[in-house]
Amino acid sequence: MSFDSQDVLHLLAATRNADGAAARRFTLLNRTREHVPYHAAVLCQDGELLGHSGASRMDTLGPYAQWLQRVARERAHQPGTFEAADLPAALGSAWNEWWPPYALSLAAAQGRQLLLVRELPWTAAEADALHEWFDTWQLAEQAADAQAPRRVVDFQLLRRRLREVRLRRKTGLALAAVALLLALPVKLTVRAPGEIVPREPTVLRASVDGMARRLLVEPNQAVQSGQLLAELDDAAAASRLLVARQALATAEAEWRQTMQQALDDPRAKAQLAVTQGRMEEKRTEVAYLSDQVRRTEVRAPHDGVVLVDDPGNWAGRTVTAGEPLLRLAKPDDQEVEAWLPVADAVELGDGSPLKLFLASRPASPVQASLRLYAFEASQRPEGGLAYRLRASLAGAPTERLGARGTAHVDGPRVPLVYWVLRRPLAALREATGW
């Protein structure tokens, strides 16, 4: 199909009769296909996407639009035909996903650029004719912009409107009072769920592989140093210990028999050292296995309170050496732990005042000062991300471990308008991306 001057005049007439810039771009991008076949046409301005054939609007933040703009910038100063191999590898690798094999780039004045793609190669005659038509369309576009009516500003009317919008004295004083109130500095306070927790609890771990037999204490029970807390069942170690004791009894009997024979028999005297060594070997083995069996008993290393997560599922659970079983906390070693939601995260310095209002005693808050503000938010079991806060108690511990409530943390002083609008502005930004 040829594209001659008659076709250019026909498209130029359609461009001049178009109502608005969008209609003129439609003529360029879509009606040109009536005279020269192509798959898609793209109009760009300084590498920015202005229009695409077959689409009234395009999302410039989409992957296809972003790829188109990168291609346009790459070929802005290289008009003519090109293919995927003529582009950098990062752009050429995505060519087959968006475009057919052959493309033509046409450049005009003022940074305008037209990209055409199709399945068949472009001929030199088609490229020249399309370039002539693109230049002609650009001139028609400039002429239409020059003939567009300009809005005239009536400065006299503007002055009259400004004189009419004078504020009265009382209104001005009221606005000043509101502005002063909004600028009033207040403390930025945030709230978070909190709990009384041990500062440095002792973790009791399994010393051997086995099965949890029974738990001998209750959660939050006070225990003494050395008290038996739990027992593990290591049947294999117990069986080996029984066999080793029998072997030790046999070795001791053999040693005593050899000692009696050594009084009269020189050959028996020579075997005395051998039997004694065998007896000592069995005795060492019994001592080792006895220690292994004793390790199945979990005892308290010091006075404290037992902390266990799920005592109902403790018995019968298979454990491995080194696996945590219980925690033992000293009653007087307490601090406050709170989890600050990401939406409420503000700047909090070391030593910031913290008050924990317990659910059991909301009128008597626990006073503390912030010592730890976690760098990274963690996923909470109840859902959502939160920052971990740890605060040291201001006085001697008076509450039981595990007491829960709501923690109030005082941050820096900010204007009242910021205190009021901080959450609404954050929600607006999250919803709109502004």
Beta strands, then each sheet from edge to edge (+ up, - down):
strand 1: 40-45
strand 2: 48-52
strand 3: 80-82
strand 4: 102-107
strand 5: 112-118
strand 6: 185-198
strand 7: 202-205
strand 8: 210-215
strand 9: 222-223
strand 10: 228-233
strand 11: 297-299
strand 12: 304-307
strand 13: 318-319
strand 14: 324-329
strand 15: 334-341
strand 16: 353-358
strand 17: 366-373
strand 18: 378-379
strand 19: 385-393
strand 20: 404-415
sheet 1: 2+ 1- 5+ 4- 3+
sheet 2: 18+ 19- 15+ 6- 20+ 16- 17+
sheet 3: 7+ 14- 12+ 9-
sheet 4: 11+ 10- 8+ 13-
end
